[in-house]
Amino acid sequence: MTDFTIATWNINSVRLRIATVEQFLRDAQPDVLCLQEIKGENGVFPTAAFEALGYVHQAVRGMKSYNGVATLSRHPMTVLDDRNWCSKVDCRHVATSVMGIEVHNFYVPAGGDIPDPALNDKFAHKLSFLDETREWFATERPPSAAHRMVLVGDLNIAPLEHDVWSHKKLLDVVSHTPIEVEKYEAWRAASDFRDAVRHFVPDSEKLYTWWSYRAKEWELADKGRRLDHIWVTPDLVPALKSYKIHKAMRGVEKASDHAPVVVTMSV
């Protein structure tokens, strides 16, 4: 058995924050780093910077200015899929295989500000995305399938009461509405994924990975949400060893509004 550490982080422009990413990798040294919102085409991705730190195996799906995901590994990695969802080529998913584990890296649409699909096309897109991913996993990777899988990413949903700073005040706010939570849970159940971080932290305990740029005293106010997730299939639950949300990275210069989430397991 060997330890396998995976990190997920919405970096909100990898080129703008490459020094921050380098600092994190030197300190945390995950085996695999999954980034979302890299905000750049493949040709401008800072490949050499990651190679210099040992992350020579790279699966990058970038687009100009928006979205984009990248999975970086210190171990040999095979790209399995770079599927498009909802008939949009917006670079929100890449699937790879590392150390015998199928790793899905997702960036779910944020959904805009109005939680009504009839009034807000962005929210309608988000709901359709959640439906389509649920259907695909239920069909292609059902719970009975012999797949060791990890799904990570900025899923843009804080599903539990204590995944937000105020359950009552955020029930009508995109990312915590009942319809989003319902679809999130249906997706997770499609392959019987388990919430790896909540494996360690009771549902009754507050837990956040994102703090808005709009809050000047973000740490003092601590009005966060848990938008970034790591799911594992049941066969990997006994292998889970530890987790960490690197909140300090939210406070560095030119920080992303998300903090890295890390899980270690024995495989």
N, C-alpha and C positions, 0 to 999 in steps of 0.2 A: 504494500500500500504506500502511496505517496500523496503528499498534500497538493491540492489543486485550488488555487485562489483566483477568483474572477471578480472583476470590478466593472461597474457600469456608471457612466457619467455623461450627462448632457453638458457639453463643454461650451456651447453657445459661441462657436467660431474657434476652431482648433488653431488656425494660424495666429489669431489675436492672442491666444492664451497658451501658446506652445511652451513658454517658460514655466507656466504654472503646471502644465501636464508633466513636463520633465521633472519638476520638483516632486510631484506626487509619485511618479514612477520610481524615482530614486528612494523615496521613503517607504512606500507601501510594497513595491516589487511584486505586483500580481503576476500570475502566469498569463492571464488574458485580460485585456482592457477593451471594453466595448464603449465606444463613444457615439453620442447622438448630437444632432445639429452641428455637424462639422462645417457647414456653410462654405463650401467650395468644391469646384470640380476636381476630379481625380488628379489632373495634371498639376494642381497647385498644392496638393496634400503634402505635408512635411515628412515625407517618407524617410529621408536620411536621419532626421532627428530621432525617430523611433528606432531605426536600425542601430544607431549609435548606442542606444540603451539596451539593445538585445532583442528588440521586438522586430525581428526580420521577416516574420510571417504576417502578411497584411491582407485584409479583405476590405476594400474601400468602395463605397457607393456614394459618390458625391455629385452635387449639382451646384450651379452658380448661385451664390448668395443665400440659399435657403436649404433647410433640412439636411439630409445626408447622414449616413452611418458608417462607422468603421470598426472593425474588430482586429486588434493587434495581439499577436501571440509570441511568446518566447519558444514555443514548441511547434513542430510541424502541424500545418493546418490545411484542410481541404475545404474549398468553397462548395457548398451543397446547393444553394439557391439564392437568387437575388430577385425574388418575386415582386411584382407590382400589385398593388391592391386598389380596388375601386376604379380600375381602368385609368389610373394616374401614374405617370412615371415621375414620382416625387421622392424616390430614394429613401424609403422609410424602413427597410428591412434587409438584413443579410443573414444567411444561415451558413454555419461552418461546422466542421468536425475537428475537435481537438482532444487528444488523449482518450479517444473512444467516446467522447460526449458530444452530442449534437447541440450546438449553441445557436440560439436565435436572438438576434439583436434588433430591437424594435424602437422606432420613434412614432408614437401614436399622435395623430393630429390633435392640436390643443383644443380646437372647437370654438374659438371666438368668445364673445362676451354674453350672447343672448342664448339661454338654454331652451330654444324652441326651433326645431328643424324646419318648421314652416316659414320662419322669419329669418333664419340664419343658415346660409348654405354651409358654412364651416362646421356648424354643429351637426347638420345633417350628414356631412362627410364623415365626421368622427363616429357617429352611430353606425353608419354603413361599414366603416372600417372595422369596428368591433364585431359586427355581425359576420363579416366575410372572414376574418381571422378565426373566429369561433368555428364557423362551418368547415374551414379548411383543416384545422387541427382535429376536429371531430371525425372528419372523413379520412385524412391522411395519417394522423398520429393519435388514434383513439387510445383510451387508457389501457386496453388489452395489448397494444403493440409493444414489442420488445425494444423500446428506445430509451436510452439514458439521455434525457434532455434537460437543458437549462435554458430558460427564457428570461432575458433581461431587457431593461431599457427604461426610457422615459415613457411611461404608459399614460401620463397626463390624467390620471385618475387617483384620487385619494379615497380608497373604498370604505375604510372603517371610521367609526365615530372619533377615535383618537388619532386618526391620521391627519386631522385638521385641527387648527387652534380653537375653532368653535363650530361644533356640529350644527347647532341651531341656526347660526348666522350664515353658514355656507351651504345650506341645503338647496338654495336657489342659485348657487354660483357654479359656473361650469368647472368641472373636475370633481364635484362632490354631489351632483344631483342623483336622485334615486335611479333614473333610467340609465345613467352612465355606470353606476355601481352594479346594477342588475346585469348589464351587458359584459362588464368586466368579469364578474363572477361566472357568468356562463362561459366565457372564453377560457378562464382558468380551469373550469370543470371539464372542458372538452377533452383535455388530456390528463385530467386528474392532477394538475400541477399543484404543488404546495408552496405556500409563501415562506421562503427560506429565512427572511429576516424576522417575521413574526413567530417563527419556530423558536427563536431565542427571547423574544420580547412579548409579554402578554398583551392581548388586545386592549386591556384596560390602561395601558401605559402610552402616553403621548410619544409620537415618533414622527419626525419630519426629515425631508431631504431637500426641500426647496423653500427659499425665503425671497419674497419679492424685492426687486430693485426699488420699488416705490417707497419702501420703508427705510428712512434714513438710519434709524436706530434698530436695524433689523434684528440684531442679536438680543438687545434689551427687550424689545417688544415680543420677539419669538412667535410671531404669527405665521407659522409655517404650514406646509402640507407635505405629505409623503406621496410624491408623484413617481418616484423611481423605484423599481421593483426587481427582485430576483426570484424566479419561480424554479422549482426543481420537480422532476417526476418522483413518485413515491419510492422507487428503488434507491434514490440518492438521499432520502431523508436521514437514514441511519448514518450516512457518511458526513453529515453536517457537523462542523467543528466550532466555527465562530463567525461573527459578523462584525462590521464596523461601518458607521457612517462618519466620513471624514469631514465633520462640520467646520473644522478650522480652514479648510480650503475655500469656504464661502467668504472668509474674511480677508483673504489675501488681496494684493493690488490687482486690479482688472479681473476680479473674480467672476466666474459664472454664478448665476443665481441658484444653481443646483450644487449639491455636494456629492462627491463620489460615494457609492455604496459598494461594499466589499464583503464577499462571503468565501470562507475557506472550507473545503471538504476533503475527505480522504478517499482516493479512488484507486 
